[in-house]
Amino acid sequence: MIKRFLKIAQAGFFDFIQKNKRQDIPLTESASFHVRQEQTKPDPLAEYYANLEIPVGSDRETVKKAWKTQMKKYHPDLHCADPEKKRIAEELTRQLTQAHRILDTALLKKARGENNGRF
């Protein structure tokens, strides 16, 4: 009776798998289980690194230096003659400041985690 139950359960399991399988993950009936391959998730901070024009994973000093360089280039006071350029420069400086704050905070938290909160 147990063998019959296991055969029914196994048949039901494979029917369920065949009905619900994804196209990109091949399944075989001989396998009793299937391990999914880990998919790499995109870095949520990659956009901020791109705004500062630095490589992903840069350290705090590089982030600060890039922020200062970009702020000198796009500061609104340098573009005060043309109102349209000034508006664009103000928006760019807001984005740069947001990117700097978020990356600096994330890198600081990472450093604290690695050093148990001590510097």
Legacy VTK file of the C-alpha trace (Angstrom):
# vtk DataFile Version 3.0
C-alpha trace
ASCII
DATASET POLYDATA
POINTS 119 float
0.000 0.000 0.000
2.842 2.383 0.777
4.524 1.635 -2.545
1.265 2.369 -4.362
0.863 5.637 -2.451
4.425 6.651 -3.331
3.853 5.853 -7.029
0.673 7.951 -7.049
2.377 10.771 -5.198
5.360 10.660 -7.536
3.128 10.625 -10.620
1.108 13.521 -9.236
4.288 15.431 -8.450
5.658 15.026 -11.966
2.292 15.975 -13.492
2.282 19.093 -11.344
5.861 19.904 -12.389
5.093 19.377 -16.075
2.052 21.659 -15.891
3.847 24.409 -13.956
7.392 24.242 -15.270
9.145 27.350 -16.486
10.482 27.380 -20.007
14.031 28.377 -19.056
14.565 25.619 -16.445
14.682 22.098 -17.890
13.224 19.340 -15.721
13.696 15.624 -16.130
11.392 12.948 -14.784
14.334 10.974 -13.480
15.283 13.699 -11.042
13.596 13.552 -7.679
14.158 17.245 -7.099
15.459 20.231 -9.014
17.788 22.920 -7.733
17.270 26.318 -9.315
20.283 28.220 -10.463
20.884 31.392 -8.529
20.202 34.435 -10.650
22.286 37.480 -9.948
20.236 40.461 -8.909
21.147 43.848 -10.307
22.722 46.229 -7.830
20.036 48.677 -6.625
22.729 51.323 -6.157
24.065 51.023 -9.723
21.958 53.979 -10.888
23.544 56.228 -8.281
27.026 55.134 -9.291
26.093 55.929 -12.913
24.874 59.407 -11.909
28.255 60.111 -10.328
30.034 58.499 -13.317
32.095 56.092 -11.206
32.385 52.290 -11.275
30.008 50.233 -9.138
31.535 49.292 -5.809
33.771 52.349 -5.400
34.836 53.376 -1.907
33.653 56.423 0.073
36.584 58.635 -0.917
35.951 58.016 -4.616
32.240 58.759 -4.180
32.999 62.026 -2.394
35.599 63.089 -4.950
33.261 62.305 -7.872
30.425 64.204 -6.194
32.591 67.294 -5.701
33.818 67.156 -9.293
30.312 66.824 -10.700
28.980 69.588 -8.433
31.692 71.962 -9.655
30.733 71.173 -13.231
26.929 71.450 -12.861
26.474 74.002 -10.072
23.465 76.295 -10.786
25.418 79.464 -9.989
27.695 78.772 -12.956
24.693 78.681 -15.292
22.721 81.652 -13.985
22.675 83.538 -17.332
20.263 81.132 -19.034
17.153 80.213 -16.968
16.645 76.902 -18.800
20.231 75.797 -18.186
19.943 76.888 -14.564
16.806 74.771 -14.101
18.535 71.754 -15.624
21.609 72.353 -13.458
19.439 72.545 -10.326
17.834 69.199 -11.187
21.228 67.625 -11.854
22.618 68.883 -8.544
19.592 67.432 -6.726
20.212 64.046 -8.350
23.933 64.198 -7.593
23.337 65.131 -3.969
20.808 62.319 -3.564
23.231 59.827 -5.112
26.041 61.007 -2.818
23.898 60.774 0.319
22.553 57.312 -0.470
25.916 55.853 -1.506
27.727 57.418 1.430
25.154 56.031 3.863
25.236 52.576 2.251
29.031 52.441 2.284
29.141 53.682 5.874
26.695 50.961 6.949
28.752 48.376 5.103
31.928 49.550 6.842
30.221 49.481 10.233
28.973 45.963 9.590
32.421 44.717 8.692
34.014 46.353 11.749
31.220 45.596 14.231
30.271 49.261 14.427
33.768 50.434 15.340
36.166 52.476 13.277
LINES 1 120
119 0 1 2 3 4 5 6 7 8 9 10 11 12 13 14 15 16 17 18 19 20 21 22 23 24 25 26 27 28 29 30 31 32 33 34 35 36 37 38 39 40 41 42 43 44 45 46 47 48 49 50 51 52 53 54 55 56 57 58 59 60 61 62 63 64 65 66 67 68 69 70 71 72 73 74 75 76 77 78 79 80 81 82 83 84 85 86 87 88 89 90 91 92 93 94 95 96 97 98 99 100 101 102 103 104 105 106 107 108 109 110 111 112 113 114 115 116 117 118
